[in-house]
Amino acid sequence: MTDHYRNSGDEGTQHTHQYPYAGFGDGAYPPPPPHAPAPAAPVPAAPANAPAHAARAKRPVAMIAAVAIIAAAVGGGAATLVERFAGGGSTGGAAGVDGTTVSQSSKGTVAGVAQAVSPSIVEINASSTSGESTGSGVIITRDGEIVTNNHVIAGADTVKVRLSDGKTYTADVVGTDPDKDLALIKLRSASGLKAAALGDSGRVEVGDEVVAIGSPEGLTGTVTSGIISALDRDVTVAKDEGRQRQQDPRQGWPFEFGGQEFNGDTGDSKTTYKAIQTDASLNPGNSGGALINMNGEIIGINSAMYSPSSSGGSTAGSVGLGFAIPIDTVKADLDSLRSGGEN
């Protein structure tokens, strides 16, 4: 991902010196003096106003250099800090994230990304009278705001969240957006959590390396990797809470892609959104988890995966056909989710 800096410098000032002459006849210039005038004082090596101009010209460069030193110290996640210093943070004030950082020594590696971001990924267990579901979520604030898929918590009476360190919290549903398959939940009495850095999905390109972290089959903190396979895929998911709750979570949530249905019938109540396609291995339970770039920034919320069934009805695992909601869609929806959305 490329960060852009725009430096503004001082405009130069043109100095004009006028030497008036006393009136001479017919506007003539004065005759040369009979003797050479006394030499002027030696001109200093640097004009008196040079230091001020130089200081003004160098300040933006000095600031960038200072930020670069900070970036070298804290690793890949410093890109977010640089953008905030420049007033153009990708998350914006509403997101309220602290940011995860990848150490300089392991920057660009799956191990580095996993170590940096895993503490910000949680397992979600939602239950109601009609069934239970297990999914994942991404911590976006230190006090426990978590983004996940709507289908993970739809219709739930109780939501329990387990952090990467094993601590368990009860969560309240703050807001939902079934049309985008997004939901925001909030942990009760949580503080000091490690929030994820939200990236810029608009800069994602096909072929970029990515890491996925979630809780497939209840295996908390599972890490897989792959690439971006395609962009702007039309993915259709079920909106009906009862239908979602009745699905066998081991089979995966039903969705449509390319005119076909996968993992069951999506029913009549459904919604379509643009998704990032990835070949990183996703399985039931990854829903709501993170798709991450190699700088440790969240670029998508994993939402659908194809798990073909054998003739006996058991799942055959991932075949490299997974989809994620772009993080730019999430950021644009945060204010609505915080105000309750369609909850």
C-alpha positions in Angstrom: 0.0 0.0 0.0 1.3 3.4 -0.8 1.1 6.4 1.4 0.9 9.9 -0.2 2.4 13.0 1.3 1.7 16.6 0.2 4.1 19.2 1.4 3.4 22.9 1.2 6.3 25.3 1.1 6.5 29.1 1.4 6.3 31.1 -1.8 9.4 33.1 -2.6 9.3 36.9 -2.0 10.7 39.2 -4.7 12.6 42.1 -3.3 12.9 45.2 -5.5 15.4 48.0 -4.5 14.9 51.5 -5.9 17.6 54.2 -5.9 16.0 57.6 -6.3 18.0 60.4 -7.8 17.7 64.1 -7.2 16.3 66.1 -10.1 18.7 66.6 -13.0 17.9 68.5 -16.0 15.7 66.8 -18.6 15.6 63.7 -16.5 19.3 62.9 -17.2 21.1 60.5 -15.0 23.8 62.0 -12.7 27.4 62.0 -14.0 29.7 59.4 -12.5 31.2 60.5 -9.2 34.7 61.9 -9.4 35.9 59.3 -7.0 34.9 55.7 -6.6 32.5 55.5 -3.7 33.6 53.8 -0.5 33.1 50.1 -0.7 30.0 48.8 0.9 30.2 46.5 3.9 31.1 42.9 2.9 28.0 40.9 2.0 27.6 38.1 4.5 27.7 34.5 3.2 24.0 34.1 4.0 21.6 37.0 3.8 19.9 37.9 7.0 16.6 36.6 5.9 18.0 33.3 4.6 17.8 31.3 7.8 14.1 32.0 8.2 13.3 31.0 4.7 15.5 27.9 4.9 13.8 26.9 8.2 10.4 27.3 6.6 11.3 25.3 3.6 12.8 22.5 5.6 10.1 22.0 8.2 7.9 19.7 6.1 10.9 17.6 5.2 12.0 17.5 8.8 8.5 16.4 9.8 8.5 13.6 7.2 11.9 12.5 8.3 10.8 12.4 11.9 7.7 10.3 10.9 10.0 8.0 8.9 12.1 7.4 12.0 8.9 6.5 13.9 7.8 4.2 11.1 11.1 2.4 11.2 10.8 2.0 14.9 7.2 0.6 15.1 7.0 -1.3 11.8 4.4 -1.6 9.0 1.5 -0.3 11.1 3.1 3.1 11.2 1.5 3.9 7.9 -1.7 4.6 9.7 0.1 7.0 12.1 1.7 8.8 9.2 -1.7 9.3 7.6 -3.1 10.7 10.9 -0.2 13.2 11.2 -1.0 14.3 7.7 -4.7 14.6 8.5 -5.8 11.9 6.1 -6.1 8.8 8.3 -7.8 6.0 6.4 -10.0 5.0 9.4 -11.3 8.5 10.2 -12.3 9.8 13.6 -15.4 7.6 13.7 -13.5 4.4 13.5 -11.7 5.1 16.8 -9.0 2.4 16.2 -5.6 2.2 17.8 -3.9 0.1 15.1 -1.9 -3.1 15.0 1.7 -3.1 14.0 3.9 -5.6 12.3 7.4 -5.7 13.6 10.1 -4.4 11.2 12.0 -7.7 11.3 8.9 -9.8 10.3 7.1 -7.2 8.1 5.5 -8.7 5.0 5.4 -12.2 6.5 2.4 -14.3 7.5 4.0 -14.9 10.9 4.4 -11.2 11.5 0.9 -10.4 10.5 -0.5 -13.2 12.6 1.4 -12.2 15.7 0.4 -8.5 15.3 -3.3 -9.0 14.4 -4.4 -12.2 16.2 -5.1 -10.4 19.5 -7.7 -8.2 17.7 -9.7 -11.2 16.4 -12.4 -12.9 18.5 -14.7 -15.9 18.5 -18.4 -15.2 18.7 -21.0 -17.7 20.0 -24.6 -16.5 19.4 -27.6 -18.5 20.7 -31.3 -18.3 20.6 -34.3 -20.6 21.0 -34.0 -21.7 17.4 -30.3 -22.6 17.5 -26.7 -21.5 17.8 -24.0 -20.2 15.6 -20.2 -19.7 15.8 -18.4 -17.0 14.0 -15.6 -14.5 14.3 -15.2 -10.7 14.8 -12.7 -7.9 14.7 -12.1 -5.5 17.6 -12.1 -1.9 16.4 -11.9 0.0 19.7 -10.1 -0.5 23.0 -13.4 -0.6 24.9 -14.7 -3.5 22.9 -16.6 -2.5 19.8 -16.5 -5.5 17.4 -17.5 -5.7 13.7 -18.9 -9.0 12.5 -21.4 -10.4 9.9 -25.1 -9.9 10.5 -25.7 -13.6 9.8 -23.4 -14.5 12.8 -25.6 -12.8 15.4 -29.0 -12.5 13.6 -31.9 -13.2 15.9 -29.6 -14.1 18.9 -30.8 -13.8 22.4 -27.3 -14.2 23.9 -23.9 -13.3 22.4 -20.7 -14.5 24.1 -17.3 -13.4 22.9 -13.9 -15.1 23.6 -10.7 -13.2 23.1 -7.4 -14.6 21.9 -6.2 -14.8 25.5 -9.2 -16.9 26.5 -11.1 -14.2 28.4 -14.9 -14.4 27.8 -17.3 -11.5 27.7 -21.0 -11.0 27.2 -21.7 -8.7 24.3 -24.7 -6.5 23.3 -25.8 -6.0 19.7 -25.4 -2.3 19.0 -26.6 -2.2 15.4 -27.1 -4.4 12.3 -27.2 -3.8 8.6 -28.7 -7.0 6.9 -28.4 -5.4 3.5 -24.6 -5.3 3.8 -24.4 -8.4 6.1 -22.7 -6.3 8.8 -23.3 -6.0 12.5 -21.6 -4.1 15.4 -21.5 -5.6 18.9 -20.1 -4.2 22.1 -18.4 -6.1 25.0 -19.7 -5.3 28.5 -17.1 -3.7 30.9 -14.1 -4.2 28.5 -11.1 -1.9 28.3 -7.5 -1.9 27.2 -8.1 -4.2 24.3 -5.9 -4.3 21.2 -7.9 -2.7 18.3 -7.2 -3.6 14.7 -6.0 -1.1 12.1 -8.6 -0.6 9.3 -6.9 -0.4 5.9 -8.0 0.9 2.5 -9.7 -1.8 0.3 -9.7 0.7 -2.6 -6.0 0.1 -3.0 -6.3 -3.7 -3.0 -5.2 -5.3 -6.3 -5.6 -8.8 -7.7 -2.6 -10.9 -6.7 -2.0 -9.1 -3.4 -1.0 -11.5 -0.6 -3.4 -11.7 2.3 -3.9 -13.4 5.6 -7.2 -14.6 7.1 -7.8 -15.1 10.8 -10.9 -16.5 12.4 -12.4 -19.4 14.3 -13.4 -22.1 11.8 -15.1 -25.0 13.5 -14.5 -23.2 16.8 -10.7 -23.4 16.4 -10.0 -19.9 17.7 -7.2 -17.9 16.1 -6.8 -20.1 13.0 -4.5 -18.4 10.5 -4.5 -19.1 6.7 -3.0 -17.2 3.8 -3.5 -16.7 0.1 -4.0 -14.0 -2.5 -6.7 -11.7 -3.7 -8.3 -13.7 -6.5 -10.8 -11.1 -7.8 -12.6 -7.8 -6.9 -16.2 -6.6 -7.1 -17.8 -10.0 -7.1 -21.6 -9.9 -6.7 -22.3 -12.1 -3.7 -25.9 -12.8 -2.5 -26.7 -13.9 1.1 -29.8 -14.7 3.0 -31.4 -11.9 5.1 -34.0 -14.0 6.8 -33.0 -14.6 10.4 -35.0 -17.8 10.9 -33.5 -19.4 7.8 -30.0 -18.4 8.8 -30.5 -19.8 12.3 -31.8 -23.1 11.0 -28.7 -23.8 8.9 -26.2 -26.3 10.1 -23.2 -24.1 10.9 -20.8 -26.9 9.9 -22.2 -26.6 6.4 -21.6 -22.9 6.1 -24.0 -20.1 5.5 -26.0 -20.2 2.2 -25.0 -17.7 -0.5 -25.3 -17.2 -4.2 -22.5 -16.5 -6.7 -22.5 -16.6 -10.5 -26.2 -17.6 -10.6 -25.6 -20.6 -8.4 -26.6 -21.4 -4.8 -24.0 -22.7 -2.4 -24.3 -24.2 1.1 -28.1 -24.4 0.9 -31.1 -22.4 -0.1 -30.8 -18.6 0.4 -34.6 -18.2 0.4 -36.6 -15.3 -0.7 -35.2 -12.6 1.6 -31.7 -11.9 0.5 -29.2 -9.1 -0.3 -26.4 -8.7 -2.8 -23.1 -6.8 -2.2 -19.7 -6.4 -3.9 -17.1 -8.6 -2.4 -13.4 -9.3 -2.5 -12.6 -12.8 -3.6 -9.7 -14.7 -2.1 -8.2 -18.2 -2.2 -7.2 -18.0 1.5 -8.7 -21.1 3.1 -12.0 -20.1 4.8 -14.4 -22.5 6.6 -17.6 -22.3 8.7 -16.7 -20.1 11.7 -14.5 -17.8 9.7 -17.5 -15.6 9.0 -17.0 -12.1 10.5 -13.2 -12.6 10.8 -10.5 -10.6 9.2 -8.9 -10.5 5.8 -5.6 -8.7 6.3 -2.9 -7.2 4.1 0.8 -7.8 4.7 1.0 -4.5 6.6 -1.3 -5.9 9.3 -4.3 -3.8 8.1 -7.8 -5.2 7.9 -9.0 -4.9 4.3 -12.1 -7.1 4.5 -14.6 -9.0 6.7 -14.8 -12.6 5.7 -18.4 -13.4 4.9 -18.9 -16.4 2.6 -17.1 -19.5 1.5 -17.9 -22.5 -0.7 -17.7 -25.8 1.1 -18.7 -28.7 -1.2 -20.4 -31.7 0.3 -19.7 -35.3 -0.4 -22.5 -37.7 -1.1 -22.7 -38.6 2.6 -23.4 -35.0 3.5 -20.2 -34.1 5.3 -18.2 -31.0 4.4 -15.2 -31.4 2.2 -13.4 -28.3 3.4 -12.4 -25.1 1.6 -11.7 -25.2 -2.1 -10.2 -21.7 -2.3 -13.5 -19.8 -3.0 -14.0 -17.3 -0.3 -15.5 -13.8 -0.2 -15.0 -10.8 2.1 -16.9 -7.5 2.5 -14.5 -4.6 1.6 -13.4 -2.7 4.7 -14.3 0.6 3.0 -17.9 -0.6 3.0 -17.6 -1.3 6.8 -16.0 2.2 7.5 -18.8 3.9 5.6 -21.4 2.0 7.6 -19.9 2.5 11.1 -21.9 5.6 12.0 -25.1 4.0 11.0 -24.3 0.8 13.0 -23.3 2.9 16.0 -26.7 4.6 15.9 -28.5 1.3 15.9 -28.8 0.5 12.2 -31.7 -1.9 11.7 -31.3 -3.6 15.1 
